[in-house]
Structures are given as C-alpha cells and as structure tokens.
Amino acid sequence: MEQQRISVEGSDLAAAVEKACEQLDLAGRHELEYEFDKEHFRNGADTLLLHAWQKDPRTLAAVQSSMDLVAGFL
C-alpha cells in the first residue's frame, strides 16, 4: 500500500504539523509521521518544511492502545 506523502511549510513545528494533519485528514499528530527538509534550512529559509505521511496502521493501533491505557489511569 502506497502512502501519500506531502510537503508542508510552517512558521514553526506546530504550524507545519497542523497543516499536515489537515491536508492528510488526520485526527491528530499521533497519526502523523514526518521528517524535516534539512536543505530548506541550509538555503536560509526562516520557515520549517516537513515531509509528512500517515503512520502505518499497525503502528497507529499500538499508539491508540497506549493512549487508551494512559487515559484509563487518568
């Protein structure tokens, strides 16, 4: 299964992650994986560029289980 990968730019990490979640139609950052575009910084940019994609469904299931466990403790 081919995962959709997108590139998003933001003024900071939170803004870029939020844009990525919106574009990929994800419920939250826990469903997102990303990597920084280091060349973007080397070229003197004052913004952050991320390449983002949805987490693998198996990883996402493990994350959801962990979140449910923590919520149960709280």
C-alpha positions in Angstrom: 0.0 0.0 0.0 1.5 3.3 -1.1 1.3 6.0 1.5 0.5 9.6 0.5 3.5 11.8 1.3 3.1 15.6 1.3 5.3 18.6 1.9 4.1 21.4 4.2 5.7 24.6 5.3 5.0 26.5 8.5 6.4 29.2 10.7 7.2 26.6 13.4 6.8 22.9 14.0 3.3 23.2 15.5 2.0 25.1 12.5 3.6 22.7 10.0 2.2 19.6 11.8 -1.3 21.2 12.0 -1.2 21.8 8.2 0.0 18.3 7.5 -2.8 16.8 9.7 -5.4 19.0 7.8 -4.1 18.0 4.4 -4.0 14.3 5.2 -7.3 14.5 7.0 -5.9 13.0 10.3 -7.5 13.4 13.7 -4.2 14.5 15.4 -0.5 14.5 15.4 -0.3 11.0 16.9 -1.4 9.7 13.5 1.4 11.6 11.7 5.0 10.8 10.8 7.3 13.4 9.4 10.9 14.3 8.6 12.5 17.8 8.3 13.8 19.0 5.0 17.3 20.0 6.0 18.1 21.6 2.7 15.4 24.1 3.4 17.4 25.4 6.4 20.7 25.4 4.5 19.2 27.7 1.9 18.5 30.3 4.6 14.7 29.8 5.0 13.0 31.3 8.0 10.2 28.6 7.9 10.1 24.9 8.6 9.5 22.4 5.8 8.2 18.9 6.6 7.7 15.8 4.5 4.7 14.1 6.2 2.7 10.9 5.9 0.2 8.9 7.9 1.6 6.3 10.3 1.5 2.6 9.4 -1.9 1.2 10.6 -0.1 -1.3 12.9 1.9 1.4 14.5 -1.2 3.6 14.8 -3.1 0.7 16.5 -0.2 0.4 19.1 -0.3 4.1 19.7 -4.0 4.1 20.2 -3.8 1.2 22.7 -1.2 3.1 24.6 -3.3 6.3 24.7 -6.3 4.3 25.9 -4.2 2.7 28.7 -2.9 6.1 29.8 -6.4 7.6 29.7 -7.6 4.7 31.9 -5.0 5.7 34.5 -6.1 9.3 34.5 
